[in-house]
Amino acid sequence: MFTFFLIDRRILFRGVCYCGLLTLLLALTYVLSIGPAYAYLINHFGTVSEQTSDRILSFYSPIYYPCNGSKPFYNQLNSYITFWRKLM
């Protein structure tokens, strides 16, 4: 009975670790995906509908607006978007 309790704790610990790792990877992917998304919108201006453009801009607004208020962060974000514009 005691070994069963240890196995359950190990499985629970692994599950918590995997969920935490998955959450970190999803957050990192969200932050890094702003460059390609904004670069696509800028490079294909006029081909993307206004409604789609508004949805994409509102999806990334939690990253963009705080960076817009801080000059060093804005410069980094702008250079990252420019990097993706040149790549596309």
N, CA, C and O atoms as a Tinker XYZ file with bonds, in Angstrom:
   352  protein
     1  N      0.819000   -1.186000    0.000000    73     2
     2  CA     0.000000    0.000000    0.000000    64     1     3
     3  C      0.869000    1.260000    0.000000    63     2     4     5
     4  O      0.506000    2.252000   -0.632000    81     3
     5  N      1.984000    1.239000    0.681000    73     3     6
     6  CA     2.865000    2.399000    0.734000    64     5     7
     7  C      3.512000    2.663000   -0.627000    63     6     8     9
     8  O      3.669000    3.821000   -1.014000    81     7
     9  N      3.891000    1.610000   -1.360000    73     7    10
    10  CA     4.487000    1.803000   -2.686000    64     9    11
    11  C      3.473000    2.389000   -3.663000    63    10    12    13
    12  O      3.845000    3.167000   -4.541000    81    11
    13  N      2.211000    2.032000   -3.527000    73    11    14
    14  CA     1.177000    2.599000   -4.381000    64    13    15
    15  C      1.088000    4.116000   -4.174000    63    14    16    17
    16  O      0.903000    4.866000   -5.132000    81    15
    17  N      1.218000    4.556000   -2.934000    73    15    18
    18  CA     1.180000    5.983000   -2.634000    64    17    19
    19  C      2.374000    6.695000   -3.258000    63    18    20    21
    20  O      2.223000    7.807000   -3.766000    81    19
    21  N      3.560000    6.081000   -3.234000    73    19    22
    22  CA     4.742000    6.680000   -3.844000    64    21    23
    23  C      4.617000    6.765000   -5.362000    63    22    24    25
    24  O      5.043000    7.748000   -5.968000    81    23
    25  N      4.041000    5.753000   -5.966000    73    23    26
    26  CA     3.864000    5.770000   -7.412000    64    25    27
    27  C      2.884000    6.882000   -7.799000    63    26    28    29
    28  O      3.105000    7.582000   -8.787000    81    27
    29  N      1.833000    7.044000   -7.047000    73    27    30
    30  CA     0.880000    8.116000   -7.329000    64    29    31
    31  C      1.531000    9.488000   -7.202000    63    30    32    33
    32  O      1.245000   10.382000   -7.998000    81    31
    33  N      2.385000    9.663000   -6.231000    73    31    34
    34  CA     3.063000   10.955000   -6.061000    64    33    35
    35  C      4.012000   11.221000   -7.216000    63    34    36    37
    36  O      4.125000   12.356000   -7.680000    81    35
    37  N      4.698000   10.182000   -7.686000    73    35    38
    38  CA     5.606000   10.346000   -8.823000    64    37    39
    39  C      4.840000   10.717000  -10.084000    63    38    40    41
    40  O      5.252000   11.597000  -10.839000    81    39
    41  N      3.739000   10.044000  -10.298000    73    39    42
    42  CA     2.922000   10.350000  -11.475000    64    41    43
    43  C      2.372000   11.766000  -11.379000    63    42    44    45
    44  O      2.354000   12.494000  -12.371000    81    43
    45  N      1.933000   12.153000  -10.214000    73    43    46
    46  CA     1.429000   13.504000  -10.012000    64    45    47
    47  C      2.539000   14.529000  -10.231000    63    46    48    49
    48  O      2.309000   15.559000  -10.863000    81    47
    49  N      3.739000   14.259000   -9.716000    73    47    50
    50  CA     4.865000   15.167000   -9.888000    64    49    51
    51  C      5.222000   15.309000  -11.365000    63    50    52    53
    52  O      5.481000   16.415000  -11.838000    81    51
    53  N      5.236000   14.199000  -12.089000    73    51    54
    54  CA     5.523000   14.263000  -13.529000    64    53    55
    55  C      4.458000   15.064000  -14.258000    63    54    56    57
    56  O      4.771000   15.872000  -15.132000    81    55
    57  N      3.219000   14.843000  -13.905000    73    55    58
    58  CA     2.134000   15.576000  -14.542000    64    57    59
    59  C      2.238000   17.070000  -14.313000    63    58    60    61
    60  O      2.024000   17.864000  -15.229000    81    59
    61  N      2.566000   17.449000  -13.090000    73    59    62
    62  CA     2.721000   18.876000  -12.775000    64    61    63
    63  C      3.910000   19.454000  -13.539000    63    62    64    65
    64  O      3.827000   20.562000  -14.069000    81    63
    65  N      5.006000   18.716000  -13.599000    73    63    66
    66  CA     6.189000   19.187000  -14.339000    64    65    67
    67  C      5.890000   19.342000  -15.821000    63    66    68    69
    68  O      6.276000   20.339000  -16.432000    81    67
    69  N      5.200000   18.358000  -16.410000    73    67    70
    70  CA     4.870000   18.444000  -17.824000    64    69    71
    71  C      3.895000   19.579000  -18.114000    63    70    72    73
    72  O      4.015000   20.250000  -19.139000    81    71
    73  N      2.950000   19.797000  -17.238000    73    71    74
    74  CA     2.012000   20.909000  -17.426000    64    73    75
    75  C      2.726000   22.256000  -17.311000    63    74    76    77
    76  O      2.443000   23.182000  -18.071000    81    75
    77  N      3.640000   22.357000  -16.371000    73    75    78
    78  CA     4.415000   23.586000  -16.235000    64    77    79
    79  C      5.293000   23.837000  -17.441000    63    78    80    81
    80  O      5.389000   24.967000  -17.919000    81    79
    81  N      5.936000   22.787000  -17.940000    73    79    82
    82  CA     6.779000   22.921000  -19.125000    64    81    83
    83  C      5.954000   23.290000  -20.346000    63    82    84    85
    84  O      6.368000   24.125000  -21.150000    81    83
    85  N      4.795000   22.676000  -20.488000    73    83    86
    86  CA     3.912000   22.998000  -21.597000    64    85    87
    87  C      3.439000   24.453000  -21.531000    63    86    88    89
    88  O      3.364000   25.131000  -22.556000    81    87
    89  N      3.127000   24.921000  -20.344000    73    87    90
    90  CA     2.694000   26.312000  -20.173000    64    89    91
    91  C      3.813000   27.279000  -20.552000    63    90    92    93
    92  O      3.560000   28.280000  -21.222000    81    91
    93  N      5.034000   26.996000  -20.134000    73    91    94
    94  CA     6.171000   27.844000  -20.495000    64    93    95
    95  C      6.415000   27.851000  -21.998000    63    94    96    97
    96  O      6.683000   28.904000  -22.576000    81    95
    97  N      6.327000   26.698000  -22.630000    73    95    98
    98  CA     6.536000   26.632000  -24.074000    64    97    99
    99  C      5.441000   27.369000  -24.843000    63    98   100   101
   100  O      5.723000   28.032000  -25.841000    81    99
   101  N      4.206000   27.259000  -24.388000    73    99   102
   102  CA     3.119000   27.992000  -25.043000    64   101   103
   103  C      3.279000   29.503000  -24.882000    63   102   104   105
   104  O      3.022000   30.260000  -25.818000    81   103
   105  N      3.703000   29.939000  -23.696000    73   103   106
   106  CA     3.927000   31.370000  -23.477000    64   105   107
   107  C      5.075000   31.872000  -24.346000    63   106   108   109
   108  O      4.990000   32.961000  -24.913000    81   107
   109  N      6.135000   31.099000  -24.454000    73   107   110
   110  CA     7.271000   31.480000  -25.290000    64   109   111
   111  C      6.873000   31.528000  -26.758000    63   110   112   113
   112  O      7.283000   32.434000  -27.484000    81   111
   113  N      6.086000   30.571000  -27.193000    73   111   114
   114  CA     5.619000   30.555000  -28.579000    64   113   115
   115  C      4.735000   31.761000  -28.871000    63   114   116   117
   116  O      4.823000   32.349000  -29.949000    81   115
   117  N      3.892000   32.128000  -27.927000    73   115   118
   118  CA     3.027000   33.306000  -28.093000    64   117   119
   119  C      3.858000   34.572000  -28.244000    63   118   120   121
   120  O      3.584000   35.397000  -29.116000    81   119
   121  N      4.858000   34.727000  -27.408000    73   119   122
   122  CA     5.682000   35.934000  -27.463000    64   121   123
   123  C      6.504000   35.974000  -28.750000    63   122   124   125
   124  O      6.620000   37.029000  -29.373000    81   123
   125  N      7.067000   34.852000  -29.149000    73   123   126
   126  CA     7.909000   34.829000  -30.344000    64   125   127
   127  C      7.110000   34.894000  -31.646000    63   126   128   129
   128  O      7.671000   35.217000  -32.693000    81   127
   129  N      5.829000   34.597000  -31.600000    73   127   130
   130  CA     5.042000   34.605000  -32.829000    64   129   131
   131  C      4.567000   35.996000  -33.234000    63   130   132   133
   132  O      3.970000   36.153000  -34.299000    81   131
   133  N      4.817000   36.998000  -32.414000    73   131   134
   134  CA     4.389000   38.353000  -32.778000    64   133   135
   135  C      5.181000   38.875000  -33.977000    63   134   136   137
   136  O      4.638000   39.620000  -34.793000    81   135
   137  N      6.440000   38.500000  -34.094000    73   135   138
   138  CA     7.267000   38.964000  -35.214000    64   137   139
   139  C      6.735000   38.518000  -36.563000    63   138   140   141
   140  O      6.481000   39.359000  -37.425000    81   139
   141  N      6.557000   37.209000  -36.773000    73   139   142
   142  CA     6.020000   36.772000  -38.067000    64   141   143
   143  C      4.607000   37.292000  -38.350000    63   142   144   145
   144  O      4.278000   37.605000  -39.495000    81   143
   145  N      3.778000   37.384000  -37.317000    73   143   146
   146  CA     2.400000   37.836000  -37.531000    64   145   147
   147  C      2.363000   39.299000  -37.975000    63   146   148   149
   148  O      1.685000   39.631000  -38.947000    81   147
   149  N      3.082000   40.173000  -37.275000    73   147   150
   150  CA     3.094000   41.586000  -37.652000    64   149   151
   151  C      3.799000   41.793000  -38.985000    63   150   152   153
   152  O      3.387000   42.638000  -39.779000    81   151
   153  N      4.861000   41.026000  -39.236000    73   151   154
   154  CA     5.568000   41.153000  -40.513000    64   153   155
   155  C      4.658000   40.759000  -41.669000    63   154   156   157
   156  O      4.678000   41.399000  -42.720000    81   155
   157  N      3.867000   39.719000  -41.484000    73   155   158
   158  CA     2.930000   39.311000  -42.528000    64   157   159
   159  C      1.886000   40.398000  -42.771000    63   158   160   161
   160  O      1.563000   40.706000  -43.918000    81   159
   161  N      1.362000   40.976000  -41.699000    73   159   162
   162  CA     0.361000   42.035000  -41.862000    64   161   163
   163  C      0.941000   43.252000  -42.573000    63   162   164   165
   164  O      0.266000   43.868000  -43.397000    81   163
   165  N      2.182000   43.599000  -42.264000    73   163   166
   166  CA     2.803000   44.771000  -42.886000    64   165   167
   167  C      3.146000   44.492000  -44.340000    63   166   168   169
   168  O      2.901000   45.331000  -45.206000    81   167
   169  N      3.713000   43.316000  -44.619000    73   167   170
   170  CA     4.125000   42.988000  -45.990000    64   169   171
   171  C      2.945000   42.754000  -46.913000    63   170   172   173
   172  O      3.052000   43.005000  -48.114000    81   171
   173  N      1.831000   42.285000  -46.394000    73   171   174
   174  CA     0.656000   41.994000  -47.217000    64   173   175
   175  C     -0.487000   42.941000  -46.894000    63   174   176   177
   176  O     -1.642000   42.529000  -46.782000    81   175
   177  N     -0.151000   44.205000  -46.746000    73   175   178
   178  CA    -1.172000   45.204000  -46.442000    64   177   179
   179  C     -2.157000   45.279000  -47.604000    63   178   180   181
   180  O     -1.753000   45.419000  -48.759000    81   179
   181  N     -3.432000   45.186000  -47.300000    73   179   182
   182  CA    -4.467000   45.252000  -48.321000    64   181   183
   183  C     -4.994000   43.889000  -48.727000    63   182   184   185
   184  O     -6.128000   43.785000  -49.195000    81   183
   185  N     -4.198000   42.843000  -48.560000    73   183   186
   186  CA    -4.670000   41.507000  -48.926000    64   185   187
   187  C     -5.371000   40.822000  -47.756000    63   186   188   189
   188  O     -6.196000   39.931000  -47.959000    81   187
   189  N     -5.050000   41.232000  -46.550000    73   187   190
   190  CA    -5.687000   40.684000  -45.356000    64   189   191
   191  C     -6.895000   41.560000  -45.030000    63   190   192   193
   192  O     -6.790000   42.787000  -45.020000    81   191
   193  N     -8.027000   40.941000  -44.765000    73   191   194
   194  CA    -9.225000   41.721000  -44.480000    64   193   195
   195  C     -9.040000   42.529000  -43.197000    63   194   196   197
   196  O     -8.240000   42.179000  -42.329000    81   195
   197  N     -9.789000   43.596000  -43.105000    73   195   198
   198  CA    -9.689000   44.475000  -41.946000    64   197   199
   199  C    -10.116000   43.770000  -40.665000    63   198   200   201
   200  O     -9.547000   44.011000  -39.600000    81   199
   201  N    -11.110000   42.906000  -40.767000    73   199   202
   202  CA   -11.581000   42.171000  -39.602000    64   201   203
   203  C    -10.497000   41.207000  -39.094000    63   202   204   205
   204  O    -10.281000   41.107000  -37.886000    81   203
   205  N     -9.825000   40.509000  -39.994000    73   203   206
   206  CA    -8.749000   39.605000  -39.606000    64   205   207
   207  C     -7.585000   40.376000  -39.017000    63   206   208   209
   208  O     -6.993000   39.956000  -38.023000    81   207
   209  N     -7.262000   41.492000  -39.623000    73   207   210
   210  CA    -6.178000   42.334000  -39.115000    64   209   211
   211  C     -6.481000   42.831000  -37.708000    63   210   212   213
   212  O     -5.606000   42.830000  -36.842000    81   211
   213  N     -7.716000   43.253000  -37.483000    73   211   214
   214  CA    -8.109000   43.718000  -36.148000    64   213   215
   215  C     -8.030000   42.599000  -35.113000    63   214   216   217
   216  O     -7.625000   42.832000  -33.974000    81   215
   217  N     -8.411000   41.406000  -35.499000    73   215   218
   218  CA    -8.346000   40.272000  -34.562000    64   217   219
   219  C     -6.901000   39.930000  -34.211000    63   218   220   221
   220  O     -6.586000   39.645000  -33.055000    81   219
   221  N     -6.029000   39.959000  -35.209000    73   219   222
   222  CA    -4.619000   39.662000  -34.946000    64   221   223
   223  C     -4.014000   40.741000  -34.061000    63   222   224   225
   224  O     -3.282000   40.428000  -33.122000    81   223
   225  N     -4.304000   41.994000  -34.341000    73   223   226
   226  CA    -3.773000   43.083000  -33.530000    64   225   227
   227  C     -4.292000   43.023000  -32.099000    63   226   228   229
   228  O     -3.544000   43.301000  -31.162000    81   227
   229  N     -5.548000   42.667000  -31.918000    73   227   230
   230  CA    -6.080000   42.574000  -30.551000    64   229   231
   231  C     -5.522000   41.350000  -29.824000    63   230   232   233
   232  O     -5.379000   41.373000  -28.602000    81   231
   233  N     -5.204000   40.280000  -30.564000    73   231   234
   234  CA    -4.619000   39.093000  -29.948000    64   233   235
   235  C     -3.227000   39.390000  -29.393000    63   234   236   237
   236  O     -2.859000   38.878000  -28.336000    81   235
   237  N     -2.456000   40.212000  -30.096000    73   235   238
   238  CA    -1.099000   40.536000  -29.660000    64   237   239
   239  C     -1.004000   41.838000  -28.871000    63   238   240   241
   240  O      0.099000   42.244000  -28.504000    81   239
   241  N     -2.112000   42.497000  -28.603000    73   239   242
   242  CA    -2.077000   43.758000  -27.863000    64   241   243
   243  C     -1.504000   43.637000  -26.449000    63   242   244   245
   244  O     -0.897000   44.601000  -25.983000    81   243
   245  N     -1.658000   42.499000  -25.727000    73   243   246
   246  CA    -1.015000   42.420000  -24.413000    64   245   247
   247  C      0.515000   42.474000  -24.471000    63   246   248   249
   248  O      1.160000   42.784000  -23.469000    81   247
   249  N      1.090000   42.179000  -25.621000    73   247   250
   250  CA     2.546000   42.306000  -25.775000    64   249   251
   251  C      2.900000   43.671000  -26.342000    63   250   252   253
   252  O      3.834000   44.326000  -25.878000    81   251
   253  N      2.146000   44.092000  -27.352000    73   251   254
   254  CA     2.528000   45.295000  -28.095000    64   253   255
   255  C      2.373000   46.579000  -27.284000    63   254   256   257
   256  O      3.279000   47.412000  -27.283000    81   255
   257  N      1.261000   46.755000  -26.605000    73   255   258
   258  CA     1.017000   48.023000  -25.919000    64   257   259
   259  C      1.965000   48.279000  -24.743000    63   258   260   261
   260  O      2.419000   49.414000  -24.595000    81   259
   261  N      2.286000   47.309000  -23.910000    73   259   262
   262  CA     3.299000   47.592000  -22.875000    64   261   263
   263  C      4.676000   47.905000  -23.472000    63   262   264   265
   264  O      5.406000   48.750000  -22.954000    81   263
   265  N      5.023000   47.216000  -24.566000    73   263   266
   266  CA     6.309000   47.504000  -25.217000    64   265   267
   267  C      6.288000   48.873000  -25.879000    63   266   268   269
   268  O      7.323000   49.532000  -25.976000    81   267
   269  N      5.134000   49.298000  -26.329000    73   267   270
   270  CA     5.011000   50.601000  -26.972000    64   269   271
   271  C      5.258000   51.736000  -25.975000    63   270   272   273
   272  O      5.700000   52.815000  -26.368000    81   271
   273  N      4.981000   51.506000  -24.709000    73   271   274
   274  CA     5.183000   52.531000  -23.692000    64   273   275
   275  C      6.612000   52.640000  -23.202000    63   274   276   277
   276  O      6.962000   53.624000  -22.552000    81   275
   277  N      7.442000   51.659000  -23.496000    73   275   278
   278  CA     8.835000   51.658000  -23.037000    64   277   279
   279  C      9.763000   51.686000  -24.249000    63   278   280   281
   280  O      9.725000   50.787000  -25.088000    81   279
   281  N     10.590000   52.714000  -24.334000    73   279   282
   282  CA    11.448000   52.892000  -25.506000    64   281   283
   283  C     12.398000   51.716000  -25.755000    63   282   284   285
   284  O     12.480000   51.260000  -26.895000    81   283
   285  N     13.125000   51.194000  -24.745000    73   283   286
   286  CA    14.027000   50.068000  -25.029000    64   285   287
   287  C     13.294000   48.817000  -25.507000    63   286   288   289
   288  O     13.753000   48.138000  -26.424000    81   287
   289  N     12.147000   48.513000  -24.881000    73   287   290
   290  CA    11.381000   47.343000  -25.307000    64   289   291
   291  C     10.779000   47.550000  -26.692000    63   290   292   293
   292  O     10.709000   46.619000  -27.494000    81   291
   293  N     10.348000   48.770000  -26.965000    73   291   294
   294  CA     9.796000   49.059000  -28.284000    64   293   295
   295  C     10.857000   48.904000  -29.369000    63   294   296   297
   296  O     10.578000   48.366000  -30.441000    81   295
   297  N     12.063000   49.370000  -29.093000    73   295   298
   298  CA    13.140000   49.224000  -30.076000    64   297   299
   299  C     13.450000   47.757000  -30.346000    63   298   300   301
   300  O     13.679000   47.373000  -31.493000    81   299
   301  N     13.460000   46.934000  -29.297000    73   299   302
   302  CA    13.694000   45.500000  -29.478000    64   301   303
   303  C     12.569000   44.857000  -30.280000    63   302   304   305
   304  O     12.820000   44.053000  -31.177000    81   303
   305  N     11.350000   45.208000  -29.961000    73   303   306
   306  CA    10.205000   44.652000  -30.680000    64   305   307
   307  C     10.210000   45.090000  -32.140000    63   306   308   309
   308  O      9.933000   44.293000  -33.036000    81   307
   309  N     10.522000   46.342000  -32.369000    73   307   310
   310  CA    10.565000   46.863000  -33.731000    64   309   311
   311  C     11.665000   46.181000  -34.548000    63   310   312   313
   312  O     11.450000   45.841000  -35.711000    81   311
   313  N     12.830000   45.981000  -33.950000    73   311   314
   314  CA    13.902000   45.299000  -34.686000    64   313   315
   315  C     13.556000   43.835000  -34.937000    63   314   316   317
   316  O     13.940000   43.281000  -35.967000    81   315
   317  N     12.840000   43.203000  -34.017000    73   315   318
   318  CA    12.410000   41.811000  -34.211000    64   317   319
   319  C     11.404000   41.712000  -35.355000    63   318   320   321
   320  O     11.489000   40.799000  -36.177000    81   319
   321  N     10.463000   42.635000  -35.414000    73   319   322
   322  CA     9.487000   42.642000  -36.507000    64   321   323
   323  C     10.180000   42.955000  -37.828000    63   322   324   325
   324  O      9.849000   42.359000  -38.853000    81   323
   325  N     11.131000   43.876000  -37.818000    73   323   326
   326  CA    11.886000   44.202000  -39.029000    64   325   327
   327  C     12.682000   42.998000  -39.512000    63   326   328   329
   328  O     12.772000   42.753000  -40.715000    81   327
   329  N     13.261000   42.246000  -38.579000    73   327   330
   330  CA    13.971000   41.027000  -38.939000    64   329   331
   331  C     13.056000   40.059000  -39.677000    63   330   332   333
   332  O     13.458000   39.476000  -40.684000    81   331
   333  N     11.840000   39.883000  -39.193000    73   331   334
   334  CA    10.892000   38.981000  -39.843000    64   333   335
   335  C     10.386000   39.550000  -41.149000    63   334   336   337
   336  O     10.077000   38.789000  -42.066000    81   335
   337  N     10.290000   40.868000  -41.264000    73   335   338
   338  CA     9.877000   41.475000  -42.546000    64   337   339
   339  C     10.900000   41.183000  -43.621000    63   338   340   341
   340  O     10.539000   40.896000  -44.762000    81   339
   341  N     12.181000   41.254000  -43.267000    73   339   342
   342  CA    13.237000   40.969000  -44.248000    64   341   343
   343  C     13.273000   39.481000  -44.605000    63   342   344   345
   344  O     13.633000   39.117000  -45.725000    81   343
   345  N     12.906000   38.637000  -43.665000    73   343   346
   346  CA    12.914000   37.202000  -43.903000    64   345   347
   347  C     11.787000   36.772000  -44.831000    63   346   348   349
   348  O     11.942000   35.828000  -45.606000    81   347
   349  N     10.658000   37.458000  -44.755000    73   347   350
   350  CA     9.493000   37.063000  -45.579000    64   349   351
   351  C      9.660000   37.617000  -46.955000    63   350   352
   352  O      8.801000   37.409000  -47.813000    81   351
